[in-house]
Amino acid sequence: MCIIGASSAFIESTLAQVFKQRDHTGHAYGGPAYYIEEGLKNKKLAVLFCIFLIMTYAIGFNMLCSYNLQSTFVEYPFYNPTTTPILIGAILAILTGYCLLGGGKRIIKITSTVVPFMGIAYVAIALIVILLNIQHIPGMFSLIFKDAFDFTSIFGGVAGSCMVYGIKRGLFSNEAGVGSAPNASASANVSHPAKQGLVQTLSVYIDTLLLCTATALMCLSTGTPITSVVSGAPYVQNAIASVFGWIGPIFITVAMVLFAFTTLIGNLYYVDNALIFLNGKTKPSEKFMKVFHVFCALVVFIGATITMDAAWAMADITMGGMTLINCLSVCF
């Protein structure tokens, strides 16, 4: 999925550069909506893409992001399934709303600075866990290939197979082909459009081949049991705790808080770009944006209180619509 995704990431980011536009200050902007409109001469399809983008990044992904963050607290003694998600959702929604409405610039700057170092620390911890469980490596790879090529399961129920889940989660991790990254890629100043495409390709390899694989190998090498109760972030916390004890879950919680918060704010950058396109390529009124940002903060609160299946289902549906439109567009 990473190899396929890297190719689509290259194409969509290169197209974003080819069809980018500039405002009166010289700032570049663009994305799939712009290359669909200009390249395919199809304004209606571009509008439909923007609608799916808003549904994905203002609702689907932000609800999932909020859920994932609150789920890291499940392992702590103070966690109450009735009240804790509401409390965490409220705090996160207030912080998000505060930053979106013009405050919190220092918060955004600090989290954006710390996140890259947390990413490096995460990979280092994963490698340590894998090396300390090196005796389990042969059995781990046996399990991977056994489940990946379990043809009875694959043909018995393709929708629930290991392969399909791998495709969906791989796509969620790198967003290659989804049509989100081109919104940011269009704003870059490069000497040739293909250079930005290559940069985006590299980011897919770093994200999926490095970070996601590190997580998978770390969890599987520890032999930590996974159940319907202990899945997602708690599963990763249990895997790290098998080596680092009580420090492991705390590290994952801190990392998730930083990653989730920057993701929430970053997602809404894409949404702003779509809103500008839908508003005749001009920024919506300040009053509208304030109301919309309050709505986005409310979505974050709701996301912390829903179930894991509901959070993932919403993200998968909206992301699927974006991807279908974008991939077909870049092909034509």
N, C-alpha and C positions, 0 to 999 in steps of 0.2 A: 504493500500500500504506500509505503514511503517513496519507493522508486517511481511509481505511477504519479503520486502526488507531487514529487519534485518536478516532473515534466510539466504538469498542469500549472504549477506555481510559476515556472519560468515563463510560460506562454501568457498567462493572465497579467503578470506584472510588467512584462514587456509591452503588451497591448495598452496597459494603463499609461505607460510612458509615451507611446506613439500617439494616443488620442487625448493626452492631457490638455488642459486649458489653463489660462492664467487670468487672474483678476487685475484690477487697475493698479495694484501695488507690485505686480510681478510674481505674486505667490502662485505656485502651480497646484492644481487640484484635478481630480478625475476619479476613475474607477470603472467598474463594469457597466454602470448605467450610461456612462458617456461613450464607451466604445461600442455598446449595443446600439445606442442612438445614432452615432456617427458612422460606425462601420457597417451595421446591418440596416440602417435607415428605418429603425423600428422603435418609435417612441413608446408605443403601448407596452412592448416587452420590457423596455427599460424601466417604465413606471412599475410594472409588476415585480421586477427584480427588487426595486427599492422597497416595495411593500413587504416582500419576504425578508429583506435585510432588516428592516425595522422590527418585524415580528421575531426574528432570530436573535438580534443583539440587544434589543430593548426588553424583550420578554423571555424567550426560550433560554438563551445562554446565561443571562443574568440570574434567572431563577435557579438554574442548575449550579451556577457559581456560588450563589448564596447558600444553597442546600449543602454543597460539598464543604463549605467552610464550617457550618454549624455541626456537620457530622463528625468533625475531628474532635469534638468535645464529648462524644459518646463514651469514651474510655475513662472519663474522670468521675470520681465518686459523687461530685455535686450535680451531675447531669440528671435532669428530670425530663423525660420525653414529653411531658405536657407543657411545662413552663420554660425550660431552657431554650428550645428553638425560638420561641416568641421573643424572649429577652435578647438573644443574639441577633435575631432578625431586626429587632427594633434599633439596636445600637448600630448595626451595619447600615440600615436604611437612613438613619439620622446622619451618619458620617458621609454617606454617598450623596445625600441631598445637600448637605452643607457644602461639599466640594463642587457639586454641579451648579449651585446657585451663586458661585463666585468666591466662596471662602475656601479654606483648607489648602491653599497653594503650597504651604510649607509641608503639610502632610503628604501631598502628592509627590513633592520633590524628594522627601526623605525615603518614601517607599520605593520610588523609581530608582533611587541610588542603591538601596540595599538589596533589591531583588536579584540583580545579576550575581552578587556574592552568595546569596542564598542558593541560587541555582548551582553554582560551583560546589558549595558545601554539600548539597544534596547528592550530587554525583559522587563526591569523595566518600560520603557515608555509605552509599550503595555499594561502592567498590570494596570497602572494608568489610561489610556484611557478607558479600559474595566470597571474598578471600577467606574469611573465617569459617565459611561453610563449604569450602572447596570440595570436601569429600562427598557432598551431595550433588555436585555438578552432573555426573553421568546420569543419575536418576532423574534429575531435573529436565535434561534434554530428552530423555526417554519419554517423560510425561508430555512434553511439548509436542513431539512428533506423533505420539499416540493419539492425543486429542485432536491435533490438526488434521490428521489423515484417517479419522474414524468415519469411514464411508457410510456405515450404517446410520450414524447420527446425522451426517450431512444430507443423505438422500431421504432420511426419514422425516426430517424437519429442517429445511434449509434456513428458514427465517430465524431459528433459534440456535443455529450451529456456531461452533467456535469461530469459524472463518468469517461469518457475517458480522459477528460481534467485533472481531478484529478490524474489519473494514470500517465499521461505523465509528469505533473508538479511535482508530488511526486517523480518520478524517477529522474527527473532533479535535484531536490533539494538534494537528498542524494546519487545519483549515485550508489546505491546498486544493484549489479548484472550487472552493465554496464561493469565492468572490469578495472576501473581506479584505485580504491583504492588498489588493490593487488600489483600494481607496487611500492607503498610506503610501504605497509605492509611487503613485502619480505625483506626490508632492516632493519627491527626491529630485535633486539636481545632478544629473549624470551626463557624461559626454556621449553616451550611446544607450538607447533603450534596452538593449540586451544586457547591459551591465547590471541594471536593476533586477532583471529577470534572474541573473546568476546569483545575486545577493539573496533573493527570496528562495532560490533553490537550496542554497546552503543552510538557510534557517530551518527548512523542512528536515534536512538530515540531522541537524543539531537537536531539534525538538524530538523527532520520532526515533531515529536510530540511537541517539545518545540517551536522552532523558527517559523516554518511555521504555526502552529496552533495559535501562538500568533499573527501573522500578520493577519490571516483570522478573528479571533474573534475581534481583534481591529478594523478592517475596517468595519465589519458587524455591530458591536455594535454602531458605530457612525451614521449609517444610511446614510453615504456619498453616493450620487448617482454615479453609474459607467456607463460610456457611451463608445462608440467606440473612442471618442476623449480623454477622461480622463480614461486611463487604465494603468496597470503596475505600475511603480514607482510613477507617478503623483497621482494615486488613493490613494496610501498609504500616500503620502504627504498631500493630502486633508483631509484624516481621522485624521492624527495627528494634523493638523492645526486647526481642529474643537475644540481642547482642548488647545493646546499650542500656537496657533496663528502663527506668522511669524517664530518663532523659530523651529517649527516642520519641515517644508520643508528644512530648512538649515541643521538640524540634519541628515535627510535622505540623503541629498546630500553628506555631509561629510562622513557618514557611507558608502554610496555606492562607493565613490571614494576610500576609504581604502579597502573595501571588493573586489571591482572590480580589483584593481591593484594587490593585493596579489593573486587573482584568476588567473589573466592573467599569472603571473610568475609561479605559481604552476602548471597550466595546461601544460606548456611547459616542466616541469620536466617529466611528463608522456610521452610526445612526444620524448624527448631525449632517454628515455628508449626503446621506440619502434624503433627509428633510430639505436640504438646500436645493437638490435636484427637483424634488416634487413641487417646490415653491417657485418654480420658474428660474432656478439657478441663482436665487437670492436668499439671503438668510431670513428665516421666519422672524416675526416680531418678538420683541423681548418678553412680552406678556405671554405669548404662546409657548416660548421656550421654558419659562418658569413653571407653567402648568404642566408641561410635558416632563420636565425634570422631577417634579413632585410625583407624577405618575410612575416614573422610573424607580424612584426611591420606594414607592409602595410595592412595586413588583419585587424588589429585592427583599422586602419584608415577607411577602407571601412565599417566596422561594425557600426561605429558611424553615417554613412551617409545613411544607408538603412532603410527600413520601419520595423515596429515591426513584421508584418506577415512574411516577408522574413527572418528576424533574427531567429524567432522561428522555421520556417519550415526547415531551414538549420540545426539547432541544433537537431531537432526531427529526421530527416532522418539519419544523421550520427550516432547519439546516438543509434537509433534503430538497425542499422547494428552491432554495437559493442555488444549490449545487447543480440541480437539473438545468435551470435556466442558464447559468453561467457556462457550464461545460459545453452545452449545445451551441451557445453563442460563439465561444472561442474556436470551435471546430469549423463554423461557417464563416 
